[in-house]
Amino acid sequence: MIRSMGILLAAALAAACASAPRLSSAPALSKAKGTVSFKPTLYKGTKIALRIENLKDPEKLDPPGYSYVAWVQSERESPPQNVGALVLDPDLNGVLRTTTPLHEFEFFVTAETSSDAAQPTGPPLFWIHKDRELTVTADASKPSPVLGAE
């Protein structure tokens, strides 16, 4: 009985790990490694914690930028909302901790000429879809599909 429960638990964990969403990354930042986590807040919003290591200098991207900005977008028709710029250390490791009132959204990062950009101007460099019921921790260092591909 205990052995069969252990086998079922191992199978369930393997299935959960295999289907866990990943933070997708653009080929220009294939050496970057990062994690993002989404957790519900006390006031029915979502806490976002993002850490990405080994980023490129945003000025060396095409198109160039001066900062990495994170965005949330609740629906394709709604405009993206700037939720903050990553704080970069001298080794180009970026961190962002922020909250949003949204539960289900697209989360993505772009390189922008200003940290307070009103709308994204460059292509998404990192992205993931956050479902309402899901808490995600993802790794950007793994190969990922092209944005929009299923």
C-alpha positions in Angstrom: 0.0 0.0 0.0 2.7 2.5 1.0 4.8 1.5 -2.0 1.9 2.1 -4.4 1.2 5.5 -2.8 4.9 6.4 -3.3 4.7 5.4 -7.0 1.5 7.4 -7.5 3.1 10.4 -5.8 6.3 10.1 -7.9 4.2 9.9 -11.1 2.1 13.0 -10.1 5.3 15.0 -9.3 6.9 14.0 -12.6 3.7 15.0 -14.5 3.6 18.3 -12.7 7.2 19.1 -13.5 6.8 18.1 -17.1 3.9 20.4 -17.7 5.1 23.4 -15.6 5.1 26.6 -17.6 8.4 28.2 -18.4 9.6 31.8 -18.6 10.3 31.9 -22.3 13.3 34.0 -23.6 14.3 35.6 -26.9 17.3 34.1 -28.7 19.2 37.4 -28.1 19.3 36.6 -24.4 19.8 32.8 -24.6 22.6 32.9 -22.0 20.3 34.6 -19.4 19.0 32.5 -16.6 16.1 33.5 -14.4 13.1 32.8 -12.3 9.8 34.4 -11.9 7.2 33.6 -9.2 3.6 34.6 -8.9 1.9 34.4 -5.6 -1.6 35.7 -4.5 -1.6 38.8 -2.3 -3.8 39.3 0.8 -5.9 41.7 -1.3 -6.6 39.4 -4.2 -3.9 40.6 -6.5 -0.6 38.9 -7.5 2.9 39.4 -6.1 5.6 39.1 -8.8 9.2 38.3 -8.0 11.6 38.2 -11.0 15.3 37.6 -11.0 17.4 37.2 -14.2 21.1 36.7 -14.3 23.6 37.2 -17.1 21.6 39.8 -19.0 23.1 41.8 -21.9 23.7 45.5 -21.6 20.3 46.8 -22.9 22.1 49.3 -25.1 23.6 46.4 -27.1 20.3 45.0 -28.0 18.4 45.5 -31.3 16.6 47.8 -30.8 18.7 49.2 -28.0 17.3 50.3 -24.7 18.5 51.7 -21.4 16.5 49.6 -19.0 14.6 46.3 -18.8 10.9 47.0 -18.1 8.3 44.4 -17.0 4.7 44.5 -18.2 1.4 42.8 -17.5 -1.5 42.6 -19.9 -4.8 41.2 -18.9 -6.2 40.7 -22.4 -4.9 41.0 -25.9 -7.1 44.1 -26.5 -6.1 45.8 -23.3 -3.0 48.0 -23.2 0.0 46.6 -21.3 0.7 48.1 -17.9 4.3 49.0 -16.9 4.9 47.3 -13.5 8.4 48.4 -13.0 12.0 48.3 -14.2 14.5 45.6 -13.2 17.2 46.8 -10.9 20.5 45.8 -12.4 23.7 45.2 -10.5 27.2 45.8 -12.1 27.2 42.2 -13.4 23.9 42.7 -15.2 21.8 40.6 -12.9 18.3 42.0 -12.7 15.7 41.9 -9.9 12.1 43.1 -9.7 9.5 42.7 -6.9 6.1 44.2 -7.6 2.4 43.6 -7.4 -0.5 43.8 -9.7 -4.3 43.7 -9.0 -4.6 41.2 -11.9 -5.0 37.4 -11.5 -4.6 36.1 -15.0 -2.3 38.0 -17.4 0.6 37.9 -19.8 3.8 38.9 -18.2 6.7 40.1 -20.3 9.9 42.1 -20.2 11.2 44.5 -22.9 14.2 46.8 -23.3 13.0 50.4 -23.2 14.7 53.8 -23.5 12.9 54.9 -20.3 12.0 52.9 -17.2 8.7 54.8 -17.0 7.7 54.0 -20.6 3.9 54.2 -21.1 3.9 51.3 -23.7 6.4 48.7 -24.9 8.4 49.7 -27.9 10.6 46.7 -28.3 9.9 43.0 -28.7 9.3 40.8 -25.6 12.6 39.4 -24.4 11.1 37.2 -21.7 7.4 36.2 -21.3 5.0 33.8 -19.7 1.2 33.5 -19.3 0.1 33.5 -15.6 -3.2 31.6 -15.0 -5.4 32.5 -12.1 -5.0 29.2 -10.2 -1.3 28.9 -10.9 1.8 29.8 -8.9 4.8 29.6 -11.3 8.5 29.4 -10.8 10.2 29.3 -14.2 13.7 29.1 -15.6 14.7 31.3 -18.6 17.8 29.3 -19.3 15.9 26.4 -20.9 15.1 26.4 -24.6 11.7 27.9 -25.3 9.2 28.3 -28.1 8.7 31.5 -30.1 6.2 34.0 -28.6 2.7 33.1 -29.8 3.6 29.6 -30.9 1.7 26.7 -29.3 
